[in-house]
């Protein structure tokens, strides 16, 4: 099967100095994507620029400024897609629009629908063009970088390329004279880099959304997807990336991919509650790969129903796992600390022994 690449392009690569959609930059991007498509790569484009495109068409009155982004996106999405459709059409390439919100991935059925649609488009040599549906929600993914990482997981991509206005990730901020970006970052180093950036912004990794880009890279790495952060203005940058030429910063993936259902659990759902377990239960989960039983539960918070996602925490409250619960929060209150025989007396013989089955659980 052909290599699947998700390319995310930011507004900084698509607008001019006055904030208007730059058709020359848009054309250059399409030409680069066309070359990869012709070479047999399966491509997904996650694009910003709808709000900038909308700003060229309508001036939002002061009374509506609290919905400015949504209004401009409503106007700009169609204009942006029209340009992409026309430019790709010159090369005989068909594109399809996908608008997502975070809630689409919280629901298992909607998650699978989005996945099957994306994979179906790729199977038919269509380039999906993805954006957050800002008309109904703004910022639910925390930015298009994180949306792109989520999409990379949805389509089982091998690589995520984040095009920006920076040359990569630098070890110092501001970068010293002549300093080059870090060529490579191991997955195991990402947490430390992010912590450094969050606690000491004057000496960490720079500005311009680099923290969000690294968070997206960490998410992608959990999916087994390599990320490259590079400057979209570099001539032929996408071919350089796929050819393995040193450009920008490569963030290596973990050695193994998450199984698809657990991938959804980890990044595709929002937990409705929290369960605190004792040391014995935690050890069984982490070291022996066991399911979670009621006897090991010490406390429960939140309101949730059967099939909802919950976080599982150690005795100190640190999050250790996410799983799909088989009982309601009220039932957990009744059976926590109880053994299987006692649960059947309390709730009935038909109840499952496992509170969270191992197949529905992923460690953090």
C-alpha positions in Angstrom: 0.0 0.0 0.0 1.2 3.5 -0.8 2.6 5.7 2.0 0.0 7.9 3.6 1.1 11.5 4.6 -0.9 14.1 6.4 0.2 17.6 5.5 -0.8 20.5 7.7 -0.4 24.0 6.5 -0.8 27.0 8.7 -2.3 30.4 8.0 1.2 31.9 8.0 2.0 30.0 4.8 -1.2 31.0 3.1 -1.8 34.7 3.7 0.1 37.8 2.8 1.4 40.6 5.0 -2.1 42.2 5.0 -3.8 39.0 6.1 -5.4 38.2 2.8 -5.3 34.8 1.2 -2.1 34.6 -0.9 -3.0 32.8 -4.2 0.7 32.5 -5.2 1.5 30.6 -1.9 -1.7 28.5 -2.4 -0.6 27.6 -5.9 2.9 26.7 -4.8 1.5 24.3 -2.2 -0.8 22.6 -4.6 2.0 22.1 -7.1 4.1 20.4 -4.4 1.2 18.2 -3.3 0.4 17.3 -6.9 4.0 16.1 -7.4 3.6 13.7 -4.4 0.2 12.6 -5.5 1.5 11.8 -9.0 4.4 9.8 -7.3 1.8 7.6 -5.6 1.6 9.0 -2.1 -1.8 9.0 -0.4 -2.3 12.6 0.9 -4.5 14.3 3.4 -4.3 18.1 3.6 -5.2 19.8 6.9 -5.5 23.5 6.0 -6.0 26.8 7.8 -6.9 29.9 5.9 -10.7 29.9 6.0 -11.0 32.8 8.4 -8.5 34.8 6.4 -10.4 34.0 3.2 -13.7 35.1 4.8 -12.1 38.4 5.9 -11.6 39.3 2.3 -15.3 39.0 1.6 -17.1 40.5 4.6 -16.4 43.0 7.3 -18.0 41.9 10.6 -19.9 44.6 12.4 -19.1 45.4 16.0 -22.4 43.8 17.2 -21.3 40.4 15.9 -17.6 40.4 16.9 -18.1 37.7 19.5 -18.9 35.4 16.6 -16.4 36.9 14.2 -14.4 33.7 13.6 -17.5 31.6 13.0 -19.0 34.2 10.6 -15.7 34.5 8.6 -15.2 30.8 8.5 -18.8 30.3 7.1 -17.9 32.7 4.2 -14.3 31.6 3.8 -14.6 27.9 3.8 -16.4 27.9 0.5 -14.0 30.4 -1.0 -11.0 28.4 0.1 -12.3 25.1 -1.2 -13.2 26.8 -4.5 -9.6 27.8 -4.9 -8.3 24.3 -3.9 -10.8 22.6 -6.2 -9.8 24.8 -9.1 -6.0 24.5 -8.6 -6.0 20.8 -8.1 -8.5 20.4 -11.0 -5.9 21.8 -13.4 -4.0 18.6 -12.8 -7.0 16.3 -12.9 -6.9 15.7 -9.1 -10.2 15.5 -7.2 -10.5 16.9 -3.7 -13.1 16.4 -1.0 -13.9 18.6 2.0 -14.0 17.2 5.5 -15.1 19.4 8.4 -14.6 18.0 11.9 -15.2 19.0 15.5 -13.7 17.3 18.6 -17.1 15.8 19.4 -17.0 13.8 16.1 -14.2 11.8 17.6 -15.7 11.5 21.1 -18.5 9.3 19.7 -17.3 5.8 18.6 -19.8 5.7 15.7 -18.9 9.1 14.4 -15.2 8.4 14.8 -15.6 5.3 12.6 -17.7 7.1 10.1 -15.0 9.8 9.8 -12.3 7.2 9.5 -14.1 5.2 6.8 -14.9 8.3 4.8 -11.2 9.4 4.8 -9.9 6.0 3.9 -12.5 5.7 1.2 -11.5 9.0 -0.4 -7.8 7.9 -0.3 -8.7 4.6 -1.9 -10.3 6.5 -4.8 -7.2 8.8 -5.2 -9.1 11.8 -3.8 -7.2 14.2 -1.6 -9.3 15.0 1.5 -9.0 18.6 2.6 -9.7 18.8 6.3 -10.4 21.8 8.6 -12.1 22.3 11.9 -15.8 23.2 11.6 -15.4 26.7 13.0 -19.0 27.5 12.0 -20.4 25.4 14.9 -17.4 25.4 17.2 -14.1 27.3 17.5 -11.0 25.7 18.9 -12.4 22.4 20.0 -9.2 20.6 18.9 -6.9 23.4 20.3 -5.7 24.2 16.9 -5.2 22.7 13.5 -1.9 21.1 14.5 -3.7 18.9 17.0 -6.4 18.3 14.5 -3.8 17.1 12.0 -2.3 14.7 14.5 -5.8 13.3 15.2 -6.3 12.8 11.5 -3.0 11.1 11.1 -4.2 8.6 13.6 -7.5 8.2 11.9 -6.0 7.3 8.6 -3.0 5.2 9.9 -0.6 7.7 8.3 3.2 7.0 8.3 4.1 10.7 8.4 2.7 14.1 9.5 4.3 17.2 8.0 3.6 20.5 9.8 4.3 23.4 7.5 4.9 26.7 9.3 6.8 29.9 9.1 9.7 28.5 11.3 12.6 26.3 10.2 12.0 23.8 12.9 12.5 23.4 16.6 15.4 25.3 18.1 17.2 24.5 21.4 17.3 28.2 22.4 14.9 31.2 22.3 15.7 33.5 20.8 17.9 31.4 18.6 21.6 32.3 18.6 23.3 33.6 15.5 23.7 30.9 13.0 21.9 28.3 15.1 20.3 25.5 13.2 17.1 23.8 14.2 17.3 20.4 16.0 17.6 17.8 13.3 15.8 15.1 15.3 13.9 14.7 18.6 13.2 11.3 20.2 9.7 10.6 21.5 11.1 10.1 25.0 12.5 13.6 25.0 9.2 15.3 24.1 7.8 15.5 27.6 10.9 17.2 28.9 10.9 19.7 26.1 7.3 20.6 26.6 7.8 21.0 30.3 10.8 23.2 29.7 8.8 25.4 27.4 5.8 25.6 29.8 7.9 26.5 32.8 10.6 28.7 31.3 9.3 30.4 28.1 12.3 32.7 27.9 14.8 30.0 27.3 12.9 27.0 25.9 11.8 26.4 22.3 10.6 29.7 20.9 7.2 31.1 20.0 4.7 31.0 17.1 2.8 28.0 18.5 5.8 25.6 18.8 4.4 24.2 22.0 1.2 23.2 20.3 3.2 21.7 17.4 5.2 19.6 19.8 2.0 18.5 21.6 0.7 17.4 18.2 3.9 15.6 17.4 3.6 13.7 20.7 0.1 12.7 19.9 1.2 11.5 16.5 4.1 9.6 18.0 1.7 7.7 20.2 0.0 6.7 17.0 3.3 5.5 15.5 3.5 8.5 13.2 6.7 10.4 12.5 6.3 14.2 12.5 8.4 16.8 10.6 8.1 20.5 11.6 9.5 22.7 8.8 9.2 26.0 7.0 6.6 25.9 4.3 8.3 28.6 2.4 11.3 26.4 1.6 11.3 25.5 -2.1 10.3 21.9 -2.7 10.1 21.2 1.0 7.6 18.4 0.8 9.8 16.4 -1.7 12.8 17.0 0.6 10.8 15.6 3.5 9.6 12.4 1.8 13.1 11.9 0.3 14.6 11.9 3.8 16.7 15.0 3.2 17.5 16.8 6.5 15.0 19.7 6.6 13.3 21.1 9.7 13.0 18.9 12.8 11.9 15.3 12.7 10.1 13.9 15.8 10.4 10.2 15.9 7.4 7.9 16.6 7.2 5.3 19.2 8.4 1.9 18.1 4.9 0.4 17.8 1.5 1.7 16.8 -1.5 1.7 19.1 -4.2 -0.7 18.1 -7.0 1.3 16.5 -9.6 1.0 19.2 -7.2 1.9 22.0 -6.0 4.8 19.8 -9.5 6.1 19.9 -9.7 5.6 23.6 -6.6 7.6 24.2 -7.2 10.6 22.0 -10.7 10.3 20.6 -12.9 10.5 23.7 -13.3 12.8 26.7 -13.5 11.1 30.1 -16.8 11.5 31.9 -15.4 10.5 35.3 -12.5 9.3 37.4 -11.8 6.1 39.3 -9.1 5.9 42.0 -7.7 2.5 42.5 -5.4 0.9 45.2 -1.8 -0.2 44.6 -2.8 -3.8 44.1 -5.2 -3.0 41.3 -2.7 -0.5 39.7 0.0 -3.2 39.7 -2.4 -5.7 38.1 -3.2 -3.2 35.3 0.3 -2.0 34.6 2.4 -5.1 35.2 0.1 -8.0 34.4 -2.2 -6.5 31.8 -5.3 -7.3 33.8 -8.8 -5.9 33.7 -10.0 -3.6 36.4 -12.1 -5.3 39.1 -14.3 -3.5 41.6 -12.4 -4.8 44.6 -9.5 -2.5 43.8 -11.5 0.7 43.5 -11.2 3.2 46.3 -13.1 6.2 45.1 -15.2 7.4 42.1 -16.0 11.0 40.9 -18.1 12.3 38.0 -21.4 11.3 36.4 -21.2 8.6 33.7 -23.1 5.7 32.2 -22.2 2.3 30.9 -19.9 2.5 27.9 -18.6 6.0 28.8 -14.9 6.7 29.1 -13.3 7.2 32.5 -9.7 7.9 33.7 -8.2 5.5 36.1 -5.9 7.1 38.7 -3.4 5.8 41.3 -3.9 6.4 45.0 -2.3 9.9 44.7 -4.7 10.9 41.9 -2.2 10.6 39.0 -3.9 9.5 35.7 -2.6 6.1 34.7 -5.2 4.8 32.2 -8.3 5.5 30.2 -11.1 2.9 29.7 -14.7 2.2 28.9 -16.7 1.6 32.0 -19.2 -1.3 32.3 -21.2 0.2 35.2 -22.8 3.6 36.0 -21.2 5.9 38.6 -24.0 5.0 41.0 -23.4 1.3 40.6 -19.6 1.8 41.1 -20.4 3.5 44.4 -22.4 0.4 45.4 -19.8 -2.1 44.4 -16.4 -0.5 44.9 -14.1 -2.6 47.1 -16.4 -5.6 46.6 -15.6 -9.0 45.2 -17.4 -10.6 42.3 -19.7 -12.8 44.5 -20.7 -9.7 46.5 -21.4 -7.7 43.3 -23.8 -10.4 42.0 -25.8 -10.1 45.3 -25.9 -6.3 45.1 -26.6 -5.9 41.4 -27.7 -9.2 40.1 -26.3 -12.4 38.6 -26.1 -10.9 35.0 -23.4 -8.3 35.9 -19.9 -8.6 34.4 -17.0 -9.3 36.7 -14.8 -6.6 35.1 -15.5 -2.9 35.7 -13.2 -2.1 32.8 -12.1 -4.9 30.5 -8.5 -5.0 29.4 -9.6 -4.8 25.8 -11.3 -1.5 26.5 -8.4 0.0 28.4 -5.2 1.8 27.4 -2.4 2.8 29.7 -1.2 6.4 29.7 
